[in-house]
Amino acid sequence: MAISRNKLPDHVRLAVNLQIAAQDRQAVPYEDKGRRMARKEGYGAKRTYSELIGRTFMSKGECGFAEKLWLLQKAGHIKDLAFQKVVTLLDVMRMKPDFRYIDLADGHQLVHHEFKGFGDDRWKKQRKLWEQFGPSEYRITYASGKNEIIYPKPNRDTVIFVVQHADKDDLADALKERNAK
């Protein structure tokens, strides 16, 4: 007795489709349902494809915001828009802000921009590190519509301190010594 794949639960149907695709030697990571994709990311977000930009984003909100930035670039308000570029903070934590661009309205200033639906514990740590050691202005747009800008604290002593203590173990020990003073 054959069972229609459409009557199977989503996770089973996806597994069956992946097995069939593997047999056909075609890699299909998730079912295409037009603009919205079936694969879910953290906190229930669904990967979303932007036909305007030609790439997939982690959520519908991030996709919509990326399209706004893309249009701002086409209008000449920003330039050099890039997605998911790695930034290393203090040789300890790696971050991938959603967007990086040069804001022409703000005097050709480099800006990293994040679209956030929800923040978790890792995000809170990254945010605090960015406040201390971030390479540029960090703009955050929340799904609720709230906007926030983090300006890194210019601290010449910290920059010299980080350069002198490049080894992670030495850096941790030196930070403890410095904070103890």
Secondary structure, DSSP 8 states (H G I E B T S, - for coil): ----GGGS-HHHHHHHHHHHHHHTT----S-EETTEEEEE-GGG-EEEEETTTTEEESSHHHHHHHHHHHHHHHHTSEEEEEES--EEETTTEEE--SEEEEETTTTSEEEEEEEES---HHHHHHHHHHHHH-SSEEEEEETTS-EEEE-----HHHHHHHHH--SHHHHHHHHHHHHH-
